Amino acid sequence: MYTGNRFQSRYDAVIVGARCAGAATALLLARAGAKVLLIDRQAYGSDTMSTHALMRTGVLQLHRWGLLSSVMAAGTPEIRTTTFHYGSEPLRIAMKSEHGVAHLCAPRRTVLDRILVDAARLAGAEVRHGVQLADLECDSNNRVTGAWLKDLTGADRHVRSDLLIGADGRESKVARLVNAGTYLESETWSGCVYGYYENLDRDGFHWHFAKDAAASIIPTNDAQHCVVASVPSAAFSAAFRGRVEDGFFQVLAANSPELAEDVRQARPVGRLRGFAGIVGHLREAHGPGWALVGDAGYFKDPLTAHGITDALRDAELLVRAILDDNLHAYQRQRDALSRPLFDVTDAITSFRWDLEEIKTLHTQLSAAMRAETDFIASLTEPNTLAAKEDA
């Protein structure tokens, strides 16, 4: 938490939001020698809504950044199989080792975000929790040149920066203050209710699909599984409002009666939580003195469980573009990798498919993820960026 110490007067970059996108950006910039301030209004190590699932690209990046061992040492289970359930038909896929990645994982955000923040601080970034963005400072050409921050005491603090980075989520205040344009929105989205369970006998990822219903079983820390029941957004209120638990189990049973019964027999940890869904977007990624990363610039429905991977990927793309002084390349690369994932997610969340069509959509999703992984794997390792900067 913020301790009342003074801020420095100027930074190369001020990053608003210390979750996975912002913390990863701070880590890579600091490792490259930049003077970075990373702020977040929430407490250090606090939880947030998440599917937790990391796809191959994200695991590859954590490995190359030297952080995967810490994630796994926190009790995060190795995920070596993915099973798609099309009605009563299971399709089990064993994980193959590619690009040095032999397993997937799904860490709790209390684990992953903390590890990224600690790594950013160790790399030299100045990290302040309990601090929020109050307003931006712009010059006569409307270029962002600094920010006004508010700490826990309510005091305003002013800092100057060469670049202000919004990593503050899908309702980004930075995006709003700079009037970042939205040029693509999803046509459909899902709603879900999710909870955590102990003593649930499921290994690997499990993704269930049925008519107007989906479910996810995601192994995470503390021997728990995150269980998600999803429906089209238009059906969310009828499925869950005023009857959250009954609706949750009815949606699970619509996917698999066996799954619903197994979850009933498992031990719940905490309460069920709901997310009614929200339109996905692609926004302008940069402008004079500012940039957006993570959900602030690109958000798609969580049904395809790719959000954390998006955040880590775009953090690296942004930092490389900053070091190359070419933010236009960041937006081009982000969109080229994101658009296939965005479009197929939009098709999946429509629920306007039968079980054969959803198999085809998953083939398209897999191809888009493979292309993304191959692209990131082809880049030089992030720890060479500091040497490049020194040169």
N, C-alpha and C positions, 0 to 999 in steps of 0.2 A: 504493500500500500504506500501511498504518497506520504512522505515523512516531514514535509515542510521545507526541505532543502531548496536552495535557489536553482532555477534553470539556468543553463548557459544562454547567452544572448543570441547565438546563431548556430544553426545546424545545416548540414548538407541536405538532410531529409527529416521531416517530421511525419511520423506514421500514426494515423488515428485508427486504433483498433489493434489489440494484441492477441487476437485469436490466431488460427493457423495461417491465414493469409498474411496478416500484418507481422506476426512474429517471424515467419519464414523470410519475409522481405527484409526485415530488420537484421536478421541473422546474416543473410548473404551480403547485404550492403556493408554491414560492419566488418565482415571478413574481408571485404574488398577495400577496406580502409576508410570508409565514409564515416562522418560524424552524424550519428543517428539518435533521434529521440523517438521512443515508442511509448504511446499512452493508451490507456483504456479506462473507461469509467467504472468497469466492474472490478471486483476483487481478484487478486492473484489466485490462480488455481480454481476459480469458480466454474461451475458446470454450465452447459448450454445445450439446447436441443440439437440432436445430431443422429444420423444413421450409424456413425462410427466407421463404416466400411471404407477401407483403403484399397484401391485397385492397384494394379501392377506398377503404373507410373509413379504413384505416390510412395509406394514401398521402395521402389528403385531410388527415388530422390532421398528419402530418409537414410537409406543405406549409404549413398554417396556422401551425404552430409555428416556421416558418422554418428547418427542419432538412432538408428534402428535398434541397435543393441540395448540402448536405454529404454526404448519403448517395450521391447520384449522382456527385459529384466523386471519391468513393473507388473509382470504377471499377465501380459497380453497373450492370448493363445495364438499359436500358429494355425493358419487356415490353409489347408492343403487340398480341399475339395470344394466344389460348388455344385449344388444340385438344384436344377430347375424342375418344378413340378407343374405339369400342364394337366390340370384336373387331377386324375388319379395316376397319370403317367410320369414317373420320375426320370430325369436325365442327369446322371451324375458325371461330373467332369473332374478328373484329377489334375492338380496343378503341375505344370511342367516348369522346370528351371530355365529361365530365359533372362538375359542381361544381368546375370548374377542374382536374380530374385527367385527363390525356391518356394516361397509361401506368401500369402497375403496376411492381413491382420486388421483388427477393428478396435483400436484403443478408445477408452473413454476419453472425453475431452478434458476431464480433470487430469488425465495423464499426458495426452499429446500436447495440449496447449502449454502446459507447465514446462515440459521438456523443451519445446521450441523457444519459449520465453527465456528459460535459463541459458540456453545455448546462445541466444542473441545477446544477453547480458554478458556472458563469458567472452563473446567476440568483441565486446566494447561498446555495444549499444547502451544508451541510457534509457532505463525502463521505469515508467511511473504508472502504477495503477491508482484508481480513485481520482483520475484526472480526465476531464472531458473537454471537447472542443466547444468553445463558446461562439467564436466568429473568425472570419478570415480577414487578413489584411491584404489589400491589392494596391498596385501602383496606378498611375494615370493611364496606363495601357491595359488595365484590367488583368494584369498578371499577378498571380498569388505570390506574395513575398513574405508572408508570415502568418501567424495565428494568435488569437487570444484564447487562453486556456483557463479553465476554472477548476480549482482543487477542492478537496473535501471541506476546507474551511469556508468556501464560497469566494475566496480571493481570486481575482483575475491576474493572470500571468501572461506576459507578451513574449513571444519568441519569433525570430526571423528564420527563414529557411529558403534554400534554393529550390526545394521541391516539397510540396505537401501531398501526402499519399493517403487516400481514403481507403481503409480496410475495415470499414465500420458497418458492414452488413448490407442486406438487401434494401433497407430503408435508410441508406447512407445519408448522413447530414452533410458530408463533404460533397457528394453528388448533387444534393439539393442546392447548396450554397454556390457551387460553380455552374449551376444550370446544365449539368451533363445531359446531353440528349439521349433519349432511348430510341433506337432504330429497329429493334426487333422485340416482339413480345410473343409469348406462347399463346396458343389458341385454347389449350386445355390444361388442367392441372388436377391433382388428386388431393384428397383429404385423408388424414390418418389418425389413429389412436395407437399409442405405443406404451410399453412398460418393460420392466426388467424382472427376470425370473431366475431363481436358483433351482438346481436339481432338474434341469430340462435336458433330456438325453438326445442331443443333436450335435453332430460334429460338422464343421465346415459351414459355409453359407448355404442357406435354403431360401429359395425364391419361389413362391406359390402364385399361380395364376388360374383364375376361373372367371366365369361370366360376371362382370361388374364387381369383381373383388380381387384383391391381391394380398399377400402376406409375406413377411420377411422374418427370418430367424438368423440373428447375427451374434456369434459368440464374442464376448468382450471380457473385460477385466473382472477379477473377483469371482471367477467361475459362474458368471451370470450370462444370460442371453437377453439381447434386446429383441422383443417380439413386436412386430408392427402389423396392424390391420389397416388396409387401405381400400378406399372406394373412390369413384368419380366425385369431384368436388360438389357437383349438384346433389349428390346423394348423402353428403356428410351429415347434414342436419337430421334427416330422417333416420339415418343409421345410428347416430350417437347421442343426439341432444336429449338430455333428461334421462338417458339410459346408457351411460357410457360403458359400463362393464358388460351388460347384456349385449349391446351392439358389438362390442369388441369380440366376444366369443361367437356371436352369430356370423360375423365376417370371417373369423378363423374357420368356423365349421363349413362355410360356403366354399372355402378353399380345400379343406381337408378335415373331416370329422375326427380323424385320428389325431391330427395336430391340435385341434381344439381341446380334446380330452387330455392330451399330454400336458398342455399348458395349464389346464384346470388342476392337474395333479401336482404341478410344480409350485414352488414357494415364491409368491410375489415379493418384490423388494421395492417399497415405496408405492406411490399411487400411479394410476394410468394418466397419461397426458395426451392432449389432442392438438392437432394442427389442421385447421380447416383448409389450408392451401392458399396459394397466392400466385399471381401471374408471373411467369418467368420473363427474363429480360436480358438483352445485350445493350449496354450503354456505351457512349463515348468513353474511351479508356484514358484519355489524357487531354490536356489543354495547357495554356500558358501557366507554368508553375505548379501544375497539379497532375495527379494520375490516380486511377482507381484500380484496385486489385481485389480478388475474391468476390463474394456476393455483391459488393458495392457496384461492381461493373458488369458482372455476369452471374446470373442466377437461373438455375433450372430446377424442375421439380425433383424432390428427394426420392421419388419412387425408383429411379435407376441408381441411387446411392453412389453418386460420383462427386459430390460437393467438396469433400476434403481433398480429393485428388485434383480437382479443378484449382483449388486454392493454392496448393503447393506448386503445381505446374505454372500457374500464372505469376506467382511470386518470383520464380526463377526467370521466366520470360521478361518480366518487368525489370529486374535487376540487370540482366544482360543488356537490355535496351538502354537503361540509364548509363551504364558504363560505356556503351557505344555511342551515346548521345543521339539516339534514334528511337524516340518513343513511337513514331509512326510504325516502325517494325513490330513493336510490342502489340499494338492493336491488330495489325495484319495477321501475325502469328497466332494470337489468342483466338481471333475469329475463325481462322482456317481450321484450327484444331477443335474449336467449340461447336461450330455450326452443325457438323454431322451428329454430334452427341445431342445437341439441343433439339434438332428436328426429330430424331428417333425417339427421344424422351417425350416430345409432344405427341407423337403417334401412340406411344404406349399409354400415356396418361389419359388419352381419349377414351380408352376402354371400348373402342369401336372395332374390336378384333375378335376373331374366333381363335381356337387353340392352335390351329395351323398357322394363322397369320402372326400370332405373337411369337411363334418360333422363328419366323422370318425376320421379325423386328429384332429379336435377340441376336440373330446372326449379323444384322447390320450394326447393332450396338457393339458387338465383339470386334467387328472390323474397324470401327471408329476408335475403340480403345487401343487396339493393336497399333494403328497408325500413330496415335498419340505417344505410346510407349516407345516405338521405334524412333520417333523424332527426338524425344527427350534423351533417349539413350545415345543418339548420334552426337549430342553436344559434348564439348569438353567438360570435364568434371568441374563443379562449382568451386572447389578449393583451388583451381588454377586462376580464378578471377583476380585474386589478390596479387599474384605474380604479374598478371597482365597490367594491372593498375600501377604497380611499382615500375614496370618497364616504361 
